[in-house]
């Protein structure tokens, strides 16, 4: 059975071969928060690769150090990432992240959860 983990920034669990990563409402992601969510995500994954569904609709803001860290370390043990956004705020943040950080794994932005999960199912 796969674990479910939660911290002050997000909740993580694995379902149907996809790691679900949901940010809590009104989260500001600084470097400390980015390090914590990556550490906890990796604990949840138990050294296995997964496609990651990342619901960023709760993210209020991020800083550059967090974006840089997530671009490098945030892709560890991921086969693909689908960001669920809530236009316009979280979409602007994630669009900027994807354009400037150029993640190393296949990464797409979605406004519908179903579409995001269908994309990820091809990477299980």
C-alpha positions in Angstrom: 0.0 0.0 0.0 1.3 3.5 -0.9 1.6 6.2 1.7 -0.2 9.4 1.9 1.8 12.3 3.3 0.9 15.8 4.2 2.8 18.9 5.4 2.0 22.5 5.8 2.3 23.1 2.1 0.8 20.1 0.3 -0.6 16.6 0.4 0.8 13.7 -1.6 -0.6 10.2 -2.4 -0.3 7.6 -5.1 -3.4 6.3 -7.0 -3.6 4.3 -10.1 0.1 4.6 -10.8 0.1 8.4 -10.5 1.5 10.5 -7.7 -1.0 13.2 -6.7 0.5 16.4 -5.3 -2.0 19.0 -4.1 -0.8 22.4 -2.8 -2.9 23.7 0.2 -4.8 27.0 -0.3 -2.9 30.3 -0.2 0.5 28.7 -0.1 3.6 30.9 -0.8 6.4 28.7 -2.1 9.8 29.9 -1.0 13.0 27.9 -1.0 12.2 26.3 2.3 8.8 25.2 1.1 10.2 23.9 -2.2 12.7 21.8 -0.3 10.1 20.4 2.0 7.6 19.4 -0.7 10.3 17.7 -2.8 11.6 15.8 0.3 8.1 14.7 1.3 7.2 13.8 -2.3 10.3 11.6 -2.6 9.4 9.9 0.7 5.9 9.1 -0.7 7.4 7.7 -3.9 9.8 5.3 -2.0 12.5 5.5 -4.8 10.1 4.7 -7.6 9.5 6.8 -10.7 5.9 8.2 -11.2 4.1 10.6 -13.4 3.1 13.5 -11.2 -0.3 15.3 -11.1 0.5 18.6 -9.4 -2.5 20.8 -8.4 -1.1 24.3 -8.1 -4.4 26.1 -7.7 -3.6 26.8 -4.1 -0.3 28.5 -4.8 -0.5 32.2 -4.1 3.1 33.0 -5.1 6.6 31.6 -5.6 10.0 33.2 -5.4 12.9 32.7 -7.8 15.0 30.5 -5.5 12.1 28.1 -5.1 11.5 28.0 -8.9 15.2 27.4 -9.5 15.3 24.6 -6.9 12.1 23.0 -8.3 13.5 23.2 -11.9 16.6 21.2 -10.8 15.3 18.9 -7.9 11.6 18.9 -8.6 12.0 16.5 -11.5 13.8 13.8 -9.5 12.0 10.4 -9.9 9.3 11.9 -12.2 8.4 10.4 -15.6 6.1 13.4 -16.5 4.4 16.3 -14.8 0.9 17.7 -15.3 0.2 21.0 -13.6 -3.5 21.7 -12.9 -3.9 25.5 -12.8 -6.7 27.9 -12.0 -6.4 30.8 -14.5 -5.2 33.4 -14.4 -3.1 33.4 -11.2 -1.7 29.9 -10.9 -1.5 29.6 -14.7 0.7 32.7 -14.9 3.0 31.3 -12.2 3.3 27.9 -13.8 3.6 29.3 -17.4 6.5 31.4 -16.2 8.1 28.4 -14.4 7.9 26.1 -17.5 9.1 28.8 -19.9 12.1 29.9 -17.8 13.1 26.8 -15.9 12.7 24.3 -18.8 12.0 21.1 -16.7 13.8 18.0 -17.9 10.7 15.7 -17.9 7.7 16.1 -20.1 5.6 18.8 -18.6 2.2 20.2 -19.5 -0.2 22.7 -18.1 -4.0 21.9 -17.8 -7.1 23.6 -16.6 -9.1 20.3 -16.4 -8.1 17.5 -14.1 -9.4 14.8 -16.4 -7.2 16.0 -19.3 -4.1 16.1 -17.0 -4.7 12.6 -15.8 -5.2 11.3 -19.3 -1.8 12.8 -20.3 -0.1 11.2 -17.3 -1.5 7.7 -17.9 0.7 7.4 -20.9 3.8 7.7 -18.6 2.8 5.0 -16.0 
